[in-house]
Amino acid sequence: MSEIVQFETRGRVALITLNRPEARNAVNGELASALESAVDRMEDDPAVWIGILRANTEGQERPVFCAGADLKAVNSGAGGGLNTKRGGFGGFVYRERRKPIIAAVDGLATAGGLELTLACDLVVATTRSSFGLAEVKRNLIAGAGGLFRLPRAIGQAAAMEAILTGEPIPAERAYQLGLVSRLVEPGQAVDEALRLAGQITANAPLAVWASRKVVLAAAYEDDETLKRLTNEVFAGVLASEDTKEGLTAFIEKRTPNWKGA
C-alpha cells in the first residue's frame, strides 16, 4: 500500500506529496500524522534546505490539490484526529519550522486545502487551479488559519468576498492578487517549484531562514519588535561560518560553498 504522504529528496529539496487522490487528498487523521512526520523529517535533515508540498491527482477527472477536511471523518465524530498537537490541522498549518515550503498547486485547493496552501511560504500554481474557502456552504467556518491568512495574502475586500460567498478564486485572479507568485501551464507546477527552490537554495541557507522569520513576524508584530528581531537574527547570521565564506567567495570571485552553519 502506498504511503498516504510520500517523502523524497532531490538535492537540497524535500518533495512532500499528499497521496490520497481517491479522496481528493482530503485530510484524515492518518494524513495529518504523516504530514507532520514529513515536515519533521525535512526540518531534521541538514542536507535539506527547502520543501515543496504537492499532491497526487492521478485518476481525478478534475484535479484537486486538497479538498480540506475529510467530511466523513468529521461527520462520524473523528474530526479531532485531523489535528495534531504541534501542527494543528493537517499536522501542518501551525507547525513551527525554519525552512521554507513552496506549495505546488495543480487543481483545486479548497477549505482546509487552501489553509494548507496559505501555511506555505510561496505558491506556484497552474492556470487550471483555484483557491477557495467553501465552509459557509456547509455551516462551518475556516478554522485553520484561513480567515486571517487569506486577508493578509490578498487584502480584506477580496478575501471577504471569497469567504462570505464560498466561491473559489481562479488562478489568474489569485496571481493578480498576490496569493500565487508564479503561474504556469497545467502539469508544470512541480517543475516550476523546483526551479524556484533551486534559486533559493543557491543562496546562504541561514540568511534565507532568518529572513523568512522576520517577514512572517511582520504580519503581526510592531516596528519596534521587528527591529529587535531583525537585529537578533542578523547577529546570528553574521557570526556564522557561512558569512565568512560568502565574503571570501565574493572577494575571490567564485561561487560560495554554503554549509548552513
ZANU-737949 format. One line per field, with one value per residue: residue number from 0; residue in one letter; x, y, z of N, C-alpha, C in turn. Coordinates in steps of 0.05 Angstrom, whole numbers, plus 5000, padded with zeros to 4 digits. Example, Ala and Ser with C-alpha at 12.3 -4.5 7.8 and 13.67 -1.06 7.14 Angstrom:
2
resi = c(0, 1)
resn = c(A, S)
n.X = c(5264, 5257)
n.Y = c(4886, 4955)
n.Z = c(5156, 5142)
ca.X = c(5246, 5273)
ca.Y = c(4910, 4979)
ca.Z = c(5156, 5143)
c.X = c(5264, 5258)
c.Y = c(4934, 5001)
c.Z = c(5156, 5157)
This chain:
261
resi = c(0, 1, 2, 3, 4, 5, 6, 7, 8, 9, 10, 11, 12, 13, 14, 15, 16, 17, 18, 19, 20, 21, 22, 23, 24, 25, 26, 27, 28, 29, 30, 31, 32, 33, 34, 35, 36, 37, 38, 39, 40, 41, 42, 43, 44, 45, 46, 47, 48, 49, 50, 51, 52, 53, 54, 55, 56, 57, 58, 59, 60, 61, 62, 63, 64, 65, 66, 67, 68, 69, 70, 71, 72, 73, 74, 75, 76, 77, 78, 79, 80, 81, 82, 83, 84, 85, 86, 87, 88, 89, 90, 91, 92, 93, 94, 95, 96, 97, 98, 99, 100, 101, 102, 103, 104, 105, 106, 107, 108, 109, 110, 111, 112, 113, 114, 115, 116, 117, 118, 119, 120, 121, 122, 123, 124, 125, 126, 127, 128, 129, 130, 131, 132, 133, 134, 135, 136, 137, 138, 139, 140, 141, 142, 143, 144, 145, 146, 147, 148, 149, 150, 151, 152, 153, 154, 155, 156, 157, 158, 159, 160, 161, 162, 163, 164, 165, 166, 167, 168, 169, 170, 171, 172, 173, 174, 175, 176, 177, 178, 179, 180, 181, 182, 183, 184, 185, 186, 187, 188, 189, 190, 191, 192, 193, 194, 195, 196, 197, 198, 199, 200, 201, 202, 203, 204, 205, 206, 207, 208, 209, 210, 211, 212, 213, 214, 215, 216, 217, 218, 219, 220, 221, 222, 223, 224, 225, 226, 227, 228, 229, 230, 231, 232, 233, 234, 235, 236, 237, 238, 239, 240, 241, 242, 243, 244, 245, 246, 247, 248, 249, 250, 251, 252, 253, 254, 255, 256, 257, 258, 259, 260)
resn = c(M, S, E, I, V, Q, F, E, T, R, G, R, V, A, L, I, T, L, N, R, P, E, A, R, N, A, V, N, G, E, L, A, S, A, L, E, S, A, V, D, R, M, E, D, D, P, A, V, W, I, G, I, L, R, A, N, T, E, G, Q, E, R, P, V, F, C, A, G, A, D, L, K, A, V, N, S, G, A, G, G, G, L, N, T, K, R, G, G, F, G, G, F, V, Y, R, E, R, R, K, P, I, I, A, A, V, D, G, L, A, T, A, G, G, L, E, L, T, L, A, C, D, L, V, V, A, T, T, R, S, S, F, G, L, A, E, V, K, R, N, L, I, A, G, A, G, G, L, F, R, L, P, R, A, I, G, Q, A, A, A, M, E, A, I, L, T, G, E, P, I, P, A, E, R, A, Y, Q, L, G, L, V, S, R, L, V, E, P, G, Q, A, V, D, E, A, L, R, L, A, G, Q, I, T, A, N, A, P, L, A, V, W, A, S, R, K, V, V, L, A, A, A, Y, E, D, D, E, T, L, K, R, L, T, N, E, V, F, A, G, V, L, A, S, E, D, T, K, E, G, L, T, A, F, I, E, K, R, T, P, N, W, K, G, A)
n.X = c(5017, 5011, 5045, 5010, 5027, 5079, 5151, 5209, 5276, 5309, 5368, 5379, 5327, 5265, 5212, 5147, 5090, 5021, 4981, 4929, 4892, 4843, 4808, 4806, 4850, 4836, 4840, 4851, 4858, 4903, 4931, 4943, 4978, 5019, 5036, 5055, 5099, 5130, 5145, 5175, 5217, 5240, 5257, 5294, 5335, 5398, 5418, 5377, 5346, 5300, 5229, 5178, 5110, 5065, 5012, 4983, 4945, 4926, 4882, 4839, 4783, 4775, 4826, 4846, 4880, 4877, 4820, 4808, 4784, 4768, 4704, 4673, 4700, 4695, 4639, 4630, 4648, 4701, 4732, 4770, 4817, 4840, 4875, 4939, 4978, 5023, 5023, 4971, 4914, 4917, 4967, 5001, 4987, 4998, 5048, 5111, 5170, 5234, 5251, 5234, 5174, 5147, 5085, 5061, 5013, 4965, 4907, 4846, 4847, 4816, 4777, 4803, 4845, 4861, 4878, 4922, 4955, 4960, 4991, 5040, 5101, 5109, 5073, 5065, 5027, 4982, 4946, 4897, 4883, 4849, 4826, 4795, 4750, 4703, 4671, 4626, 4584, 4570, 4554, 4599, 4662, 4724, 4772, 4826, 4865, 4853, 4817, 4845, 4894, 4884, 4863, 4910, 4942, 4915, 4888, 4835, 4784, 4778, 4787, 4745, 4700, 4709, 4708, 4656, 4621, 4638, 4657, 4706, 4770, 4796, 4857, 4886, 4866, 4881, 4935, 4941, 4925, 4964, 4969, 4989, 5054, 5080, 5055, 5036, 5030, 4982, 5004, 5056, 5070, 5102, 5153, 5164, 5164, 5208, 5248, 5244, 5257, 5309, 5333, 5328, 5357, 5408, 5427, 5452, 5434, 5425, 5416, 5371, 5333, 5332, 5314, 5263, 5239, 5234, 5202, 5154, 5140, 5128, 5075, 5046, 5073, 5096, 5134, 5179, 5188, 5199, 5246, 5281, 5280, 5301, 5353, 5371, 5369, 5402, 5451, 5461, 5466, 5510, 5551, 5561, 5595, 5584, 5578, 5631, 5649, 5616, 5633, 5687, 5684, 5661, 5703, 5742, 5718, 5685, 5638, 5600, 5609, 5563, 5549, 5509, 5518)
n.Y = c(4976, 5044, 5100, 5148, 5200, 5220, 5221, 5249, 5265, 5314, 5332, 5390, 5395, 5377, 5336, 5334, 5296, 5296, 5240, 5217, 5209, 5185, 5204, 5257, 5279, 5293, 5312, 5266, 5232, 5199, 5221, 5272, 5260, 5236, 5278, 5315, 5285, 5283, 5336, 5342, 5308, 5335, 5382, 5361, 5342, 5359, 5365, 5381, 5440, 5465, 5457, 5426, 5424, 5382, 5348, 5285, 5275, 5236, 5201, 5233, 5266, 5321, 5356, 5358, 5391, 5392, 5376, 5393, 5383, 5315, 5303, 5260, 5237, 5280, 5281, 5233, 5240, 5239, 5283, 5309, 5282, 5302, 5341, 5357, 5361, 5395, 5414, 5430, 5434, 5383, 5371, 5411, 5468, 5503, 5489, 5501, 5520, 5527, 5523, 5542, 5527, 5511, 5513, 5472, 5476, 5444, 5446, 5444, 5478, 5477, 5500, 5469, 5453, 5500, 5526, 5495, 5509, 5565, 5563, 5552, 5582, 5603, 5602, 5564, 5558, 5526, 5545, 5520, 5517, 5533, 5571, 5567, 5581, 5545, 5537, 5563, 5544, 5498, 5507, 5516, 5543, 5570, 5544, 5538, 5577, 5603, 5647, 5691, 5689, 5690, 5744, 5772, 5755, 5770, 5817, 5852, 5862, 5829, 5780, 5778, 5775, 5724, 5691, 5699, 5687, 5636, 5621, 5598, 5626, 5640, 5617, 5656, 5704, 5699, 5701, 5754, 5780, 5768, 5721, 5677, 5665, 5649, 5631, 5578, 5532, 5477, 5418, 5434, 5454, 5430, 5426, 5480, 5497, 5470, 5496, 5547, 5534, 5518, 5567, 5592, 5558, 5566, 5607, 5631, 5588, 5600, 5655, 5657, 5630, 5661, 5710, 5696, 5687, 5739, 5765, 5736, 5749, 5803, 5807, 5811, 5836, 5896, 5954, 5964, 5916, 5885, 5909, 5895, 5839, 5834, 5853, 5814, 5765, 5780, 5786, 5733, 5709, 5737, 5719, 5668, 5614, 5614, 5667, 5688, 5654, 5671, 5725, 5717, 5686, 5724, 5762, 5730, 5720, 5674, 5619, 5612, 5563, 5539, 5519, 5519, 5534)
n.Z = c(5000, 4983, 5013, 5051, 5054, 5017, 5015, 4989, 4968, 4929, 4916, 4951, 4963, 4992, 4972, 4986, 4985, 4981, 4983, 4970, 4928, 4913, 4949, 4939, 4962, 5014, 5083, 5133, 5197, 5192, 5149, 5169, 5212, 5183, 5150, 5186, 5205, 5159, 5153, 5199, 5186, 5143, 5169, 5204, 5173, 5156, 5105, 5073, 5051, 5037, 5024, 4982, 4975, 4947, 4908, 4894, 4839, 4807, 4765, 4776, 4750, 4751, 4773, 4841, 4889, 4945, 4982, 5032, 5099, 5114, 5107, 5119, 5162, 5198, 5204, 5228, 5278, 5286, 5278, 5310, 5304, 5259, 5271, 5298, 5358, 5355, 5303, 5289, 5245, 5196, 5213, 5202, 5192, 5234, 5247, 5273, 5240, 5209, 5157, 5091, 5054, 4991, 4959, 4910, 4867, 4829, 4810, 4847, 4908, 4965, 5022, 5079, 5047, 5021, 5066, 5081, 5038, 5047, 5092, 5073, 5046, 4996, 4934, 4877, 4820, 4773, 4713, 4713, 4765, 4828, 4885, 4947, 5003, 5025, 5068, 5090, 5061, 5084, 5135, 5167, 5190, 5167, 5203, 5209, 5202, 5155, 5156, 5174, 5148, 5093, 5083, 5095, 5053, 5004, 5013, 5048, 5024, 4977, 5001, 5038, 5005, 4980, 5024, 5047, 5005, 4991, 4943, 4896, 4880, 4817, 4787, 4757, 4776, 4830, 4823, 4806, 4852, 4887, 4917, 4891, 4868, 4822, 4759, 4719, 4663, 4660, 4694, 4702, 4751, 4793, 4768, 4760, 4813, 4831, 4802, 4825, 4878, 4869, 4857, 4907, 4941, 4922, 4950, 5014, 5066, 5121, 5121, 5088, 5119, 5165, 5144, 5127, 5176, 5198, 5159, 5164, 5216, 5210, 5198, 5244, 5286, 5319, 5297, 5330, 5356, 5312, 5295, 5336, 5330, 5278, 5287, 5322, 5292, 5251, 5277, 5291, 5241, 5221, 5254, 5236, 5202, 5148, 5133, 5131, 5091, 5048, 5041, 5029, 4983, 4949, 4945, 4922, 4875, 4863, 4866, 4925, 4977, 5011, 5078, 5115, 5167)
ca.X = c(5000, 5027, 5044, 4990, 5043, 5105, 5174, 5233, 5293, 5324, 5389, 5373, 5298, 5247, 5186, 5126, 5067, 4995, 4977, 4903, 4877, 4816, 4791, 4813, 4871, 4824, 4856, 4840, 4878, 4927, 4946, 4953, 5001, 5041, 5046, 5072, 5124, 5145, 5157, 5196, 5239, 5252, 5270, 5316, 5356, 5415, 5424, 5353, 5343, 5273, 5210, 5156, 5086, 5049, 4991, 4978, 4918, 4923, 4856, 4818, 4774, 4781, 4847, 4842, 4904, 4867, 4792, 4805, 4779, 4752, 4678, 4663, 4712, 4682, 4611, 4629, 4658, 4731, 4745, 4792, 4841, 4851, 4894, 4960, 4984, 5043, 5018, 4943, 4901, 4935, 4994, 5017, 4981, 5011, 5074, 5134, 5192, 5252, 5256, 5211, 5160, 5133, 5062, 5059, 4985, 4955, 4880, 4830, 4854, 4792, 4773, 4828, 4865, 4872, 4892, 4949, 4969, 4967, 5012, 5066, 5114, 5106, 5055, 5067, 5001, 4976, 4924, 4872, 4879, 4831, 4830, 4770, 4742, 4675, 4659, 4599, 4564, 4564, 4551, 4625, 4680, 4752, 4783, 4855, 4881, 4844, 4802, 4864, 4917, 4875, 4863, 4938, 4953, 4903, 4873, 4810, 4760, 4778, 4784, 4717, 4682, 4714, 4700, 4627, 4607, 4647, 4664, 4735, 4785, 4811, 4886, 4895, 4858, 4898, 4962, 4939, 4922, 4989, 4970, 5006, 5078, 5087, 5033, 5046, 5011, 4976, 5024, 5083, 5074, 5125, 5178, 5169, 5171, 5236, 5265, 5244, 5272, 5337, 5342, 5330, 5379, 5433, 5434, 5460, 5410, 5420, 5405, 5344, 5316, 5329, 5298, 5236, 5229, 5227, 5180, 5129, 5134, 5119, 5046, 5032, 5089, 5100, 5160, 5200, 5193, 5212, 5273, 5296, 5282, 5320, 5380, 5377, 5375, 5426, 5475, 5465, 5477, 5537, 5571, 5563, 5617, 5576, 5583, 5659, 5651, 5604, 5650, 5712, 5677, 5657, 5729, 5756, 5702, 5677, 5612, 5603, 5603, 5548, 5547, 5486, 5528)
ca.Y = c(5000, 5069, 5118, 5169, 5224, 5210, 5239, 5243, 5288, 5319, 5351, 5405, 5399, 5355, 5336, 5322, 5292, 5286, 5218, 5206, 5220, 5174, 5221, 5285, 5287, 5304, 5307, 5250, 5231, 5187, 5240, 5293, 5250, 5231, 5303, 5326, 5270, 5291, 5362, 5336, 5296, 5357, 5400, 5348, 5334, 5382, 5366, 5393, 5468, 5476, 5436, 5431, 5409, 5377, 5329, 5266, 5279, 5215, 5189, 5252, 5280, 5349, 5354, 5371, 5391, 5382, 5385, 5402, 5362, 5292, 5308, 5234, 5235, 5300, 5274, 5209, 5247, 5235, 5307, 5317, 5269, 5316, 5360, 5347, 5380, 5415, 5425, 5438, 5420, 5370, 5369, 5429, 5496, 5518, 5476, 5519, 5510, 5548, 5520, 5549, 5507, 5521, 5497, 5468, 5470, 5439, 5438, 5459, 5479, 5489, 5496, 5463, 5452, 5527, 5532, 5483, 5526, 5590, 5559, 5551, 5608, 5612, 5586, 5562, 5545, 5524, 5561, 5506, 5516, 5553, 5572, 5576, 5573, 5540, 5527, 5574, 5529, 5474, 5516, 5514, 5566, 5562, 5545, 5530, 5600, 5616, 5672, 5713, 5688, 5699, 5773, 5781, 5748, 5783, 5841, 5846, 5863, 5805, 5757, 5778, 5764, 5696, 5676, 5700, 5673, 5609, 5615, 5597, 5647, 5628, 5620, 5682, 5725, 5694, 5712, 5783, 5790, 5763, 5695, 5660, 5680, 5641, 5618, 5562, 5515, 5452, 5397, 5445, 5467, 5419, 5434, 5508, 5499, 5461, 5518, 5567, 5523, 5519, 5595, 5598, 5542, 5577, 5628, 5622, 5579, 5614, 5681, 5652, 5622, 5685, 5730, 5685, 5691, 5767, 5771, 5725, 5765, 5829, 5807, 5815, 5849, 5924, 5960, 5962, 5887, 5875, 5919, 5878, 5813, 5836, 5855, 5788, 5745, 5790, 5780, 5705, 5703, 5749, 5703, 5641, 5608, 5620, 5695, 5689, 5641, 5688, 5748, 5707, 5679, 5749, 5773, 5712, 5718, 5646, 5611, 5604, 5535, 5543, 5496, 5522, 5536)
ca.Z = c(5000, 4981, 5036, 5048, 5048, 5007, 5020, 4974, 4966, 4904, 4924, 4975, 4964, 5000, 4958, 5003, 4967, 4992, 4966, 4975, 4905, 4912, 4967, 4932, 4981, 5038, 5107, 5155, 5218, 5182, 5132, 5187, 5226, 5164, 5140, 5208, 5206, 5136, 5159, 5219, 5171, 5128, 5188, 5218, 5154, 5150, 5076, 5060, 5058, 5029, 5017, 4964, 4982, 4923, 4912, 4873, 4828, 4787, 4764, 4781, 4726, 4755, 4793, 4867, 4906, 4971, 4987, 5060, 5119, 5106, 5120, 5130, 5188, 5215, 5210, 5245, 5304, 5287, 5268, 5326, 5294, 5236, 5282, 5316, 5379, 5346, 5276, 5283, 5223, 5177, 5224, 5185, 5189, 5255, 5253, 5272, 5225, 5200, 5129, 5074, 5037, 4968, 4951, 4881, 4864, 4802, 4814, 4867, 4936, 4977, 5051, 5091, 5026, 5018, 5091, 5079, 5019, 5060, 5112, 5059, 5044, 4968, 4919, 4848, 4812, 4745, 4704, 4719, 4794, 4840, 4914, 4960, 5030, 5020, 5093, 5096, 5046, 5100, 5162, 5181, 5184, 5162, 5229, 5209, 5194, 5130, 5160, 5178, 5129, 5066, 5081, 5093, 5027, 4981, 5020, 5062, 5007, 4961, 5019, 5050, 4984, 4977, 5049, 5052, 4983, 4989, 4915, 4892, 4865, 4796, 4789, 4745, 4796, 4853, 4815, 4805, 4879, 4902, 4931, 4874, 4859, 4795, 4746, 4697, 4649, 4674, 4694, 4705, 4778, 4808, 4755, 4766, 4841, 4834, 4792, 4846, 4901, 4862, 4860, 4935, 4953, 4913, 4970, 5041, 5079, 5146, 5114, 5078, 5142, 5183, 5130, 5128, 5203, 5202, 5141, 5176, 5241, 5202, 5195, 5269, 5306, 5315, 5285, 5350, 5360, 5287, 5294, 5354, 5318, 5256, 5298, 5334, 5271, 5236, 5292, 5289, 5214, 5218, 5269, 5225, 5183, 5121, 5127, 5123, 5065, 5028, 5036, 5017, 4955, 4934, 4940, 4904, 4850, 4859, 4877, 4953, 4985, 5036, 5097, 5133, 5194)
c.X = c(5018, 5024, 5025, 5002, 5070, 5127, 5197, 5250, 5305, 5344, 5381, 5343, 5283, 5220, 5167, 5100, 5042, 4986, 4951, 4884, 4848, 4797, 4796, 4832, 4860, 4840, 4840, 4863, 4904, 4944, 4958, 4978, 5025, 5052, 5064, 5099, 5142, 5159, 5179, 5221, 5254, 5268, 5295, 5339, 5373, 5422, 5400, 5349, 5316, 5255, 5190, 5133, 5069, 5028, 4989, 4949, 4911, 4895, 4833, 4809, 4779, 4801, 4841, 4868, 4897, 4839, 4787, 4800, 4762, 4725, 4665, 4674, 4700, 4654, 4609, 4639, 4688, 4746, 4769, 4818, 4854, 4872, 4915, 4966, 5003, 5035, 4990, 4932, 4921, 4963, 5013, 5012, 4994, 5038, 5097, 5157, 5210, 5256, 5231, 5200, 5144, 5109, 5062, 5031, 4977, 4927, 4867, 4842, 4832, 4790, 4800, 4851, 4878, 4888, 4920, 4966, 4978, 4988, 5040, 5077, 5112, 5087, 5061, 5041, 4999, 4950, 4897, 4866, 4859, 4834, 4805, 4768, 4712, 4660, 4631, 4577, 4555, 4559, 4575, 4640, 4708, 4767, 4812, 4872, 4872, 4832, 4821, 4887, 4908, 4874, 4892, 4950, 4942, 4888, 4845, 4786, 4757, 4774, 4756, 4698, 4685, 4703, 4669, 4611, 4614, 4655, 4694, 4745, 4800, 4841, 4897, 4890, 4876, 4926, 4962, 4938, 4946, 4990, 4989, 5030, 5086, 5063, 5043, 5024, 5005, 4999, 5052, 5089, 5098, 5151, 5184, 5177, 5199, 5255, 5267, 5260, 5302, 5349, 5346, 5354, 5407, 5444, 5441, 5436, 5404, 5407, 5376, 5325, 5311, 5311, 5268, 5223, 5219, 5203, 5154, 5121, 5122, 5088, 5032, 5048, 5092, 5129, 5183, 5208, 5208, 5241, 5291, 5301, 5302, 5348, 5389, 5385, 5399, 5452, 5482, 5477, 5505, 5558, 5575, 5587, 5610, 5579, 5612, 5663, 5639, 5621, 5676, 5707, 5673, 5684, 5744, 5741, 5696, 5649, 5616, 5597, 5590, 5547, 5522, 5494, 5544)
c.Y = c(5025, 5086, 5140, 5197, 5213, 5231, 5230, 5268, 5289, 5341, 5364, 5407, 5374, 5358, 5320, 5320, 5282, 5264, 5203, 5214, 5210, 5189, 5250, 5297, 5301, 5295, 5289, 5247, 5219, 5206, 5262, 5284, 5246, 5257, 5317, 5311, 5277, 5317, 5359, 5325, 5317, 5375, 5387, 5340, 5358, 5386, 5379, 5421, 5480, 5453, 5445, 5413, 5407, 5356, 5310, 5269, 5258, 5203, 5208, 5266, 5310, 5350, 5370, 5368, 5380, 5394, 5393, 5378, 5339, 5295, 5282, 5230, 5255, 5291, 5250, 5215, 5245, 5260, 5316, 5305, 5282, 5337, 5345, 5369, 5402, 5429, 5436, 5422, 5408, 5366, 5389, 5459, 5514, 5507, 5496, 5506, 5533, 5547, 5527, 5526, 5521, 5502, 5496, 5458, 5467, 5428, 5454, 5456, 5493, 5482, 5491, 5460, 5479, 5534, 5519, 5500, 5552, 5587, 5555, 5580, 5620, 5593, 5587, 5547, 5545, 5540, 5547, 5504, 5537, 5550, 5583, 5567, 5570, 5532, 5537, 5559, 5504, 5481, 5511, 5540, 5554, 5566, 5539, 5552, 5615, 5643, 5696, 5713, 5697, 5729, 5784, 5777, 5764, 5808, 5834, 5844, 5837, 5780, 5755, 5766, 5734, 5680, 5676, 5687, 5643, 5601, 5616, 5620, 5633, 5635, 5647, 5705, 5723, 5704, 5742, 5795, 5784, 5737, 5677, 5676, 5673, 5625, 5604, 5546, 5490, 5431, 5408, 5457, 5456, 5427, 5463, 5512, 5490, 5482, 5540, 5558, 5524, 5548, 5602, 5583, 5550, 5597, 5615, 5613, 5593, 5641, 5678, 5647, 5646, 5706, 5721, 5691, 5720, 5774, 5760, 5741, 5792, 5830, 5814, 5829, 5879, 5929, 5957, 5933, 5876, 5885, 5902, 5850, 5813, 5837, 5829, 5768, 5754, 5783, 5750, 5697, 5713, 5732, 5675, 5638, 5616, 5649, 5699, 5677, 5658, 5712, 5740, 5700, 5703, 5761, 5757, 5707, 5688, 5641, 5602, 5575, 5536, 5517, 5497, 5523, 5562)
c.Z = c(5000, 5006, 5031, 5044, 5041, 5011, 5004, 4973, 4938, 4910, 4950, 4980, 4973, 4985, 4976, 4988, 4982, 4973, 4973, 4952, 4903, 4930, 4963, 4952, 5006, 5063, 5127, 5176, 5209, 5166, 5150, 5201, 5207, 5154, 5161, 5209, 5182, 5140, 5179, 5205, 5155, 5146, 5200, 5199, 5147, 5120, 5060, 5070, 5053, 5022, 4996, 4972, 4956, 4929, 4888, 4864, 4807, 4789, 4769, 4756, 4727, 4778, 4818, 4883, 4933, 4975, 5016, 5078, 5106, 5121, 5131, 5159, 5208, 5223, 5228, 5273, 5308, 5278, 5284, 5317, 5270, 5244, 5298, 5336, 5370, 5321, 5271, 5260, 5203, 5187, 5213, 5189, 5210, 5263, 5251, 5258, 5216, 5169, 5112, 5059, 5015, 4963, 4921, 4875, 4835, 4804, 4835, 4895, 4951, 5007, 5064, 5072, 5021, 5043, 5092, 5060, 5032, 5081, 5099, 5055, 5016, 4954, 4889, 4840, 4782, 4739, 4709, 4749, 4803, 4870, 4927, 4988, 5029, 5045, 5098, 5082, 5062, 5129, 5179, 5176, 5180, 5188, 5231, 5197, 5170, 5134, 5165, 5158, 5101, 5063, 5080, 5066, 5004, 4987, 5031, 5043, 4991, 4978, 5031, 5029, 4981, 5000, 5052, 5030, 4982, 4961, 4912, 4875, 4843, 4798, 4779, 4764, 4821, 4848, 4816, 4834, 4897, 4918, 4917, 4865, 4831, 4784, 4721, 4684, 4665, 4672, 4700, 4733, 4792, 4795, 4761, 4795, 4846, 4824, 4813, 4870, 4894, 4864, 4890, 4948, 4943, 4933, 4997, 5057, 5105, 5141, 5104, 5101, 5161, 5170, 5131, 5155, 5207, 5184, 5153, 5200, 5234, 5200, 5221, 5291, 5299, 5306, 5305, 5355, 5336, 5285, 5312, 5342, 5295, 5266, 5309, 5313, 5255, 5250, 5291, 5262, 5211, 5232, 5257, 5206, 5154, 5113, 5117, 5095, 5043, 5021, 5021, 4988, 4938, 4926, 4920, 4878, 4843, 4871, 4906, 4957, 5012, 5052, 5114, 5162, 5197)
